[in-house]
Amino acid sequence: MPTLGHLNPVFTPDPSDVQAFEAPATDADLDDLRARLAAARLPEAETVYRAAPDPRRWDQGVPLADLADVVNYWRTEYNWRWFEARLNRIGQFRTTIDDLGIHFLHRRSARADATPLIMTHGWPGSIAEFVDVVDELADPKDADAPAFHVVAPSLPGFGYSDKPVTTGWGTEKIAAAWVD
């Protein structure tokens, strides 16, 4: 069974097992997303309004004002092209593990003493959680800090990894897939 462990920097991955990947959002995809966000029907406001910073303001779920702000941000301000470029600069790849296409970021360190590091996101989550730390982990500004060859796979069914067609891709199987 191929695993992400085959990306150990001591070995060169078989080029047929790992393919370079770039984020594929089209302008039409982004226009469609903005249109769906503009047409979103938001829920009714919470029964009891509590202003920030009241810690109880989320007791009834997401406050409507916060949800409206997020929807508006994603519709009018979020720069998907910047994020795509950021992912592509880090290095994106896909490979197949147990007949499932797996997407991952892979940032090799320039340092000879770097240690391989697999960073896995949780549910719900994505590799987006790691984009701001990958470069510092691979090539830290402090020469005395440890350096890492970073691999950050997208869990099955998340991001650009394929969705499993069978059950069984729980934490144990995913952990086994990420190691030799």
Backbone hydrogen bonds, N-H to C=O, Kabsch-Sander energy under -0.5 kcal/mol:
donor,donor_aa,acceptor,acceptor_aa,energy
4,L,177,A,-1.5
6,H,3,T,-1.6
7,L,4,L,-2.2
8,N,5,G,-1.8
11,F,8,N,-2.0
17,D,14,D,-2.2
18,V,14,D,-1.1
19,Q,94,R,-2.8
21,F,92,Q,-2.2
30,L,26,T,-2.1
31,D,27,D,-2.7
32,D,28,A,-2.5
33,L,29,D,-2.2
34,R,30,L,-2.4
35,A,31,D,-2.3
36,R,32,D,-2.6
37,L,33,L,-2.5
38,A,34,R,-2.2
39,A,35,A,-1.7
40,A,37,L,-0.9
42,L,40,A,-0.8
49,Y,47,T,-0.5
54,D,51,A,-2.0
57,R,54,D,-1.9
59,D,56,R,-2.1
61,G,58,W,-2.0
66,D,63,P,-0.5
67,L,63,P,-2.2
68,A,64,L,-2.8
69,D,65,A,-2.0
70,V,66,D,-2.2
71,V,67,L,-2.6
72,N,68,A,-2.4
73,Y,69,D,-2.5
74,W,70,V,-2.6
75,R,71,V,-1.9
76,T,72,N,-2.8
77,E,73,Y,-2.5
78,Y,73,Y,-2.5
80,W,78,Y,-1.0
83,F,79,N,-1.8
84,E,80,W,-2.9
85,A,81,R,-2.2
86,R,82,W,-2.2
87,L,83,F,-2.5
88,N,84,E,-2.6
89,R,85,A,-2.2
90,I,86,R,-1.8
91,G,87,L,-2.0
92,Q,21,F,-0.5
93,F,104,F,-2.5
94,R,19,Q,-2.1
95,T,102,I,-2.2
96,T,17,D,-0.6
97,I,100,L,-2.6
100,L,97,I,-1.5
102,I,95,T,-3.7
104,F,93,F,-2.5
105,L,152,A,-2.2
106,H,91,G,-2.3
107,R,150,V,-2.6
108,R,106,H,-0.6
114,A,111,R,-1.3
115,T,147,A,-2.2
117,L,149,H,-2.6
119,M,117,L,-0.6
119,M,151,V,-2.5
120,T,118,I,-0.5
121,H,153,P,-0.6
129,E,126,S,-1.7
130,F,127,I,-2.1
131,V,127,I,-0.6
131,V,128,A,-0.7
133,V,130,F,-1.9
134,V,130,F,-1.6
137,L,133,V,-2.3
138,A,134,V,-2.5
139,D,135,D,-3.0
143,A,141,K,-0.7
145,A,142,D,-1.8
148,F,137,L,-2.0
149,H,115,T,-1.7
150,V,107,R,-2.5
150,V,148,F,-0.8
151,V,117,L,-2.7
152,A,105,L,-2.3
154,S,103,H,-3.2
155,L,153,P,-0.5
157,G,162,D,-1.7
158,F,155,L,-2.4
161,S,158,F,-2.4
162,D,101,G,-3.2
170,G,168,G,-2.0
174,I,170,G,-2.5
175,A,171,T,-2.6
176,A,172,E,-2.3
177,A,173,K,-2.1
178,W,174,I,-1.5
179,V,175,A,-0.7
179,V,176,A,-0.7
